[in-house]
Amino acid sequence: MSEGLLAVRDLHRTFGAVRACDGVDLDIQPGTLHAIIGPNGAGKSTLIGQLAGEIRPDSGHIRFAGQDITRMPIHERARAGLARSFQVTSVFPGFSVRENVALAVQAHAGHSFRFWRRAARERALNEPAEAQLAEVGLGARADVPAGELAHGEQRQLELAMTLAAKPRMLLLDEPMAPGGSPSVGAAGRPEGTRHDPAGGTRHGRRVQSLRPRDRAHLRPCGHHRHAGGDSCQRRSPCGVSRGERLMLRLDGVQAGYGTSQVLFDVNLEVAEGEVATLLGRNGMGKTTTVRAITGLNRAHSGRIEFADADITRAPPYRIARLGIGLVPEGRRIFPNLSVRENLVATAANRHGAAVPWNLERVFDLLPALAEVADRSGHALSGGEQQMVAIGRALMTNPRLLVLDEAAEGLAPLVRATIWDCLRTLKAAGQSILVIDQNLEALLELGDRHYIMEKGRIVWQGDSAALGADSALLHRHLGVS
């Protein structure tokens, strides 16, 4: 049998005392689709990083298209046809969607721009870019600045940029985020691919190979319902009852980016001790709503109140001190600080909580963090980083916890851990506003739900009403 497109032999990589990749062997033939599956921290991203050239293996060999690339730098691997995407999106936010892809086309073509000519007139770059955008479903968003795209759309844009380089092989690290796929795929060219075995990893080792027909023997994780789930419906969510204190109120809020308006007369409330959810497809304005609440993107008009204070024009640091804790989209932990340092850096109890959050309480809630307390942020898996982001927000002892894409791109077991954590916080009376795509989990957890479409709140109600209206779910969320 001739040598495949990619061959990996006895690959090893350690980070201090952590063995992230331990004797991995892997073979990929042209035109095949592979999946690498394992829990967070198993070594999937480390393996992808070694294949792409960002991480140099301690030992072992990597061959691609007949040549040894073990020590080849990243840019040479890219020119050879090996392309990758990342867990955290990486686009040029100030450039338009078309310009982002045009840059990738230009890099692959190898010719320079004519600096005395407008880039918009470079047909050799823009036409292939527009064709690639149409292929990934972003044709109508070509002129929008990339920084204004929803997170899911930025994932689509990154894929378009990757495909514009005409790669022979794609390495996709958590490609389905924020939908929450647990796998890291390694694929040959998209056209004419066939399914090949999926490899499982554990503690940096390849432990099993499965073909698609074996799928029926695998039980999905993270789709169970907790016993006593009805207890989550303990509050009437169709408006705040008399005597309940409002923690957060948005009244007629309008916001956007520059001349582009995103939010239109948004009204939203979260009561003390309540869990509210904000649902909607990608690009509907959910993250912009979070940015308006936290002061990261100031509202053009309307009013935002938190704990009876007007925060519409308040800067982000003042809003944080008032008691809004944010778990942002993309995690954004400090990569050079340890888990312990990330948590301690934000510790405060400004509002005199009787039982304040501290390291001991965070490690009790999220015991996986105690096991990696001294590990640097950059060495953590995606799931561990998300737990750090939640723990960091809790260490501020927030009166309202806001989670933007609470479990995006995480493995099923880690998603289950995150939802368990939120159930525990709800039972303790924590006020929460959460954005996520997992409708089943949100229906169980939430007291009040809002659906956003094209920057407007188009529906609000409780879990019973939302779950019973299949036409509503299909119309606004694409759920059948």
N, C-alpha and C positions, 0 to 999 in steps of 0.2 A: 504493500500500500504506500502511495506517495505521501510525502510529508504534508501535513495540513497547513492551514493558514497560520495558526498559532500553536506553538508547542511549549509548555512550561514543564520544567523538570526540577524536582527537589528544591523548591523555592523556600528560603528561610528569611525571616525578618523579626528582630526584637527591638523593643523600645525600653531600654534599661532592663528591668527584670521581667517585663511583660513580653511573652512570646506571641506575637501577633500573626505570624505566618510560619508554619512548621512542616516543611517537607511537602509542599503542594505540587501535585502533578496535574496537568490539564492539557487536553487536545481539542482544538476546534477546527472543523473543516470549513471550506468556503461555502457560503450560502446557507449556513445553519444558524439556528437561534438557540442560545444557551441561557440558563438562569442559574445564578449562584445564590443559594438560599441559606439563611442561618440567623440566629438571634443577634440583636445588637451587641457589638463587642466581639463577635466571632472572628473577625478579620476580613470581612468582605471588602470594605473600602481600602484597607491596606493592600489587599491583592490587586484591586483595580489600580491603585496608585503606583504599584510596581510595574504593572503592565504598561501604563501610560508614561512612566518615566519620572514621576514626581517623587517617588520613593525608591531609593536604591536598595536592592536586596543584599542581605549579608552574604548569602551564597545561593547557588543554583543558577539555572540558565533559562532565558526566554528567547525563543526564535519566532520571527514573524516574517512571512513571505520568503522563507528560505534563508534569512540572514539572522545572525546573532545580534539581538538588540539589548542585551542585558545591561550594557554600559552606555548605550546610545542616549544622547540628550533628548529632551522632550520635543524640541522643534524638529529634529530629524525624524523622530517617530511619526510626527504629524505629517511631514512631507512624504513619508513612506506609506501613508494611508491609514494610520491608527489614530482615531479620534475618540474623545470622551466628553461626557457631561458630568456635572458635579452635584453632590447632595444640595449644596447651597448655590442658587443661581448666580451666574456671573455674566452680566450684560453691561453695556454702556448706557447708563440711565439718561444722560443728556442728549443722546443721539436718538433719531427716530427709529422705529422698528425697521424700516427699509434700510436705513444707513447701517444699522448693526449687521444685517445680513450682507449688505454690499461690501462691508469691510472683510467679511469672511470670504466672499467671492474674489475680492481683490487679492487677498493673501494667497488663495489657491492659484489664481491666474498668474501671479508673480509680476504684474506690471504696476506702474505707479500712476497716481492721479495726475491730471494736468492741473496744476495749481492755479492757472489763470482762467480756468473754466469751471463753472458751477458743477458741483458733484451731482446735482439732480439731472444734469444732461449727459452723464456717463451711461449711455444705453448698455454698453458691454457689461456693466456692473449691476445696473438697476433692473434690467429685464430678467436675468437669472435670479436676482434677489426676490423680485415679485413673484416669480414662478414658484420659488421655494416657500414663500410665505403662504401662497394659495394652497400648497400641498399640506401644510400643517394647520390650516384653518385660520390664519391671521391676515389674509389678503385685505380685509376691510379695515385693518388697524395699521396699515403700512406707514401712515404719516403721524401716528401718535408717538410722543416721546416714550422710550422704553421704560423710564422710571415711573410712568403713570399706569403701566399695565398691572393687572392683578397678578398675584404670585403664580397662579396656574398658567396665565398667558406668558409670563416670563419664562416658564419651563418650555412652553411651545416655541418661543423665540430662540431659546438656547439650542433646542433641537434643530431648528431651521438653520442656525449658524453652523452647527456641527455638520449637517447634511450638505451645506453649501461647499464644503471642502472636498466633496466627492470621496469620502473615505472608503477604504476596502473593508474596514471593520469598525463597529461602534462599541464603545464601552459606556454603558449607561448606569450611573450610580443613583439608585432610588429614582427611576425615571417617572414613576406614577405619582410622586408627591405633587399636590397635597392630598391626592386620593388615598395615599397610605399603602402603596404596594410594599411588601416586605422584601422584595428581591432586588438583586443587582444583576442586570442582564449584560451579557457579552454577546453581540450579534454580528454576523456577517452582513453583507449588503441587504437592504430591506426587500428588494425585489427577488421573488423566487426562493425565499428562505423556507427551510423545513425545520420542524422541531427536532431537537436532539436532546440527549439526557440533561437533566438539571442536576447540578452538583450541590451537595450540602456541606457547610463548613461548621466546625465547632472548635473553639480554642485554636484557630489558625490551621486546622487540619481538614482535609477533605474526608468526609465520613461516609457518604453514600451517593450513588448515582441513580437517578430515577428517570424513566421515560414518561411521556404524557399519559400513556394508558394506565400508569400506576397512580394517577391523581386520585382516583376514587378511594384509595386506601389511606389517604392523608386526611386527618380531621382538622378543619380550620380552627385556628385559635382566635380568641377575641370576639367571637360572635355569640357568646353565652349571655344569658340574663341572670342577674343576681337574684338570689332568694330574697323575698321581701321587697322586690322592686317597686311595688305599689306605694311603699313609704315615700318614694321620691315625689309622689303627687300630693304632698301634704299641704300645699298652699294654693289658693285660688289665683290663677295667673291672668285672668282677663281684666286686669286693672288692679290698682292698689286699694285694699280695703281701708275703711276709715280706721285710724289709729295706727296704721303701718307707716313707718317713716321712709320717705324716698331717699335712696342713696344717690341716684343719678337720674337726671332728667334732661332730655334733648327736646327743644321746642322750636320747630321751624328752622332747623339748621340747614344751611346751604354752604357747601365747600367745594373746592376743586384745586387745580394746579394751574397757575397762571390764568390764561383766558379760558381754559377748559373746565367747565363746571361738571362736577361728579355727583354731588349730593343735592337733592331738591326737597326742601321742607320736611326734613327728617324729624319725626317725633318718636321718642323711645324712653322707656322708664325701667329702672331696676330698683326694687324695694330692698330694704335692709333684710338680710338673711335669705334673699331670693336668688335663684339661678335663672338668668335670662339668656336666651340664645339668639344669635343673628344668623340667618340662613340665606342662601342665594347662590346662584351660579358664579363662576369666576368672572371678574370684571364688572360686578354689579354695584360696588362701592362699599363693601364691608370693611376692608382695611382702611379706606379713607375715613370711614366713620370712627374707627379706633384711633386713627391719627388725630382727628378733630377732638375727640374726648381727651386725649393725653397731651394736647397742645403741640404735637409735632407738625400738624398742618392746621393753621388757624382758620376757623369758620369765617366765611364772608359775611354771613348774617344769621340771625336766630340767636338762641340763648342756650347755654349748657350750664347746668347747675349740679354741684356735687356737695352733698351734706349741707344743703342750704346756702352754699357759697356760689357766686357767679364765677365760673372759671373760663368763660368764653374767650377771654383775651389773656388768660394767665399763661406764663411760660411753662414749659414742661417740668422744670425742676420744682416749681411751686406746686404744680398739680400732684407730682409724686409725693411731696411732703405733706399734702393734705390727706393722702392715704389711698391713692390709686396705684396699684401694683400691676405692671404690664409684663406679660410673657409674650414677646414679640414674634411675629412671623420670621422664621429664619434663625431663631435662638439667640444669636449675637452675644455669646459669652466671651469672656476674655481668654484668648487662646494660650497666652503665656503664663496665666495664673493657674494654680492648682484648683481642684474642685473646692477644697476648704477655703482657699483665698477668694474665689469667686463668690462664695456665699457670705463670708465675713465682710467683704467689701461693701455690701449694701445694708448691713445689719443696723436696724434702728427701731425704737419703740416710742415714736413721737406722740402717740395718742394714749399711752398708758395702758396697754392691754394687760389684763390680769395674769394671763398665761401667755407670755410673748413667745414668738417663734425664735428658736436658737438652733445651733448646730445639732444638738441632741434630738430636738423635735423633728427637724428636717430629715435626719438620718433614720429616725423611727418611721416617718411617713414613707420615705423613699430609701429603703435599706441598701439598694444597689449602689447608692452614692457613698455610703460608708466604706464599701469595699474598694473604691477608687478615690478616696478622699485626697490623696497626695499626688494624683495623676494630673498632668497638665491638660488644659482644655482642648488643645489641638490633638491630643492622643485619645480622646473619647469618641465613642460611637455616636451616631445621630441620636439614638434613644437616650444615652447618658447625658448628652448635651441638653436635650429637652428637659430632662429631670433637673439638671442644674439650673436651667432658666426658670423653672417653676419654683425650685427651692430659693433661688435668688430673690424672686418677687415676694415669696412668703417671709423672707428675712427682713423685709421692710415693714412687716406687720400691717398689711394693707387692710383698709376698710372695704375696698372693692378690688377684686382680682379680675383682670381682663386678660383673656387668652385668645390670641389671634392664631388660628389654625393649631388647635391644642395638640393634635396627634399626627401632624402631617408627615408623610414619608417614613413612618415608623413600622417596625415589624409587629405582627399581630400580638405577640406576648407583651411587648412594650406598650402598645396601644391599650391593652387591657389594664396594665399597671397605671397608666395615666388616668383612665376612667375610674379605676378604683380609688385613686388619689382624690379625684374631684368629688366622688361620692362621700368620701370621708370628710372633706372640707365642707361640703353641703350639710352633712349631719351635725357638724360643729357650729353651723350658723353663719358660715362665710358667705358674703355677698359675691356673686360671680356673674360676669358677662363673658360668654364663650362663643367663639366662631369655630366651626369645624364642618366637615363634609359627612360625618358619620351620623346619619339621620336616626338610626336605631338607638345609638347611645344618647343622642341629644333628647329624643323623645322620653327616654327613661329618666334622664337627669334633670331636664329643664322644668321650671314652673311656668315660664312665659316664653313664647316664641315669636320672633319677628321674621318676616320674609322680605328681603330687599330685591328689587328689580329695577335696573337702570337708574340707580341712585334714589329710589323712592321706597318707602315702606308700603307694601301692597297688601299685607295681611298681618294680623297679630291674634294670638289666642293661646289656648292651653294644649297639652299633649293629646288629650282625648279628641279634641276637634281637629287637630292637625293630622293625627294618625288615621282618622276615619275618612278623610277627604282625599281619596286617591286622585281625583281630577285636579285638585289644587296642587298636590305633590308633583304630578306629571307636568302641569303647566308651568310652574315656577322653579321646580328643582330638577326636572327631568327624571323623576323617580316613577317607575311604573308599579 
